[in-house]
Structures are given as C-alpha cells and as structure tokens.
Amino acid sequence: MDSGQGDGNLRDDQVLAEPLGSLLIVDDDAPFRTRLARAMEKRGFEVATVESVSEGLEAATANPPAYAVVDLKLLDGSGLDIVSAIRDARPDSRIIVLTGYGNIATAVAAVKAGAVDYLPKPSDADAVAAALLATGEPLPPPPENPMSADRVRWEHIQRVFEQCGRNVSETARRLKMHRRTLQRILNKHAPRQ
C-alpha cells in the first residue's frame, strides 16, 4: 500500500460484525504500518504493531497471534526470524511476508520459515486480507495491478546489488552482464508499477 492508495474498497463506516482474531503487523515503515493497521482493524482484526525483529520476537512469544504480516527486511534483521518464532509458538497461525524485493529465492525461504503467502510491496489491505483469510485454494487470485516485467527486473537487480555490498563489479559478474550496462541501469529511477 503506497501513499497514493487507500485501504481498499472498504468505507470508514463499514466494519465486520465479529472479530477475526489477533493480527501482528511487523514493519519498519511507520506510515505503511499505521495505514495497514487501521485498514485491518476495519476488517475485524485485533491489531498489534511493532517495528523491529526484537519487538516482533517478543510479541511472537508473549502473545502468539492468529495472523501475522511481516516485512522481510527490517532495520535490525530479517523478518524470517519472526515468522519462525510465530510458527514455533502457534503452529496454526497464518503468516504472510511482505517485501519490496520480490524474487523466487526469498519466496521459497519465506514459505520454508512458515509463511502461507508472500506479497510484494506495495500491497493494499484487500490483498493482505485475502491472503490471510484464503483457505483451501492452492494459489491466490491474480493481483489487480501486478508489477510490470521491467519493475520485477529492476527489483531483482537492486536486490543482488545490495547483497553484493553495493559492489558494481561483483553484481555484474553474478548477473552475467557487462559492468557498464549495470551502471546505466543502476543510475536510472525505478520503472513505474
């Protein structure tokens, strides 16, 4: 959910009649975390929010949630540590992982850690709620506004660049592309969604 998006199609006066259960949101992006928490409360969740791995681990063990939305990359570490802690404390918990770095390797790692789904950022509250509440379907419905192929490529290149310690030569070697080509890509702004 980015600053230009609302919280789905839910109006302020619409609220679910019965609570759905506890939801822990772990994200270090304060505006996103606040908007998502408000939107999920309107959908009937009892929401708690934290912004770090340490706070997430504490919340996961002190009061294991029925549902969780965890950002993959937090300032003090990986959200996958929180996913594992929630899964250990409450095996029936439904956990989804959100990240701005969407790729197959991190999706596999999230599922192995115990997540039931993996959504790229920005995701709106409708997509988050659908992923949390999905039952029995092997795949969620396709997103309304998926990332463009150019954006997916750009995100992948940025992720590998970060994993290589922002070393252009090493990143180019791993991506099997010419160093100058990579530099041109890195100097451009991200493609639009």
VENQUI-V10663 format. One record per helix or strand. SS is the DSSP state (@ for helix, = for strand). FROM is the first residue (numbers start at 1). LEN is the number of residues. If there is no record, write none. Layout:
BEGIN
[[SS & FROM & LEN] [SS & FROM & LEN]]
END
This chain:
BEGIN
[[= & 21 & 6] [@ & 30 & 13] [= & 45 & 6] [@ & 53 & 10] [= & 67 & 5] [= & 73 & 2] [= & 77 & 2] [@ & 80 & 10] [= & 94 & 6] [@ & 104 & 10] [= & 117 & 4] [@ & 125 & 9] [@ & 149 & 15] [@ & 168 & 8] [@ & 179 & 9]]
END
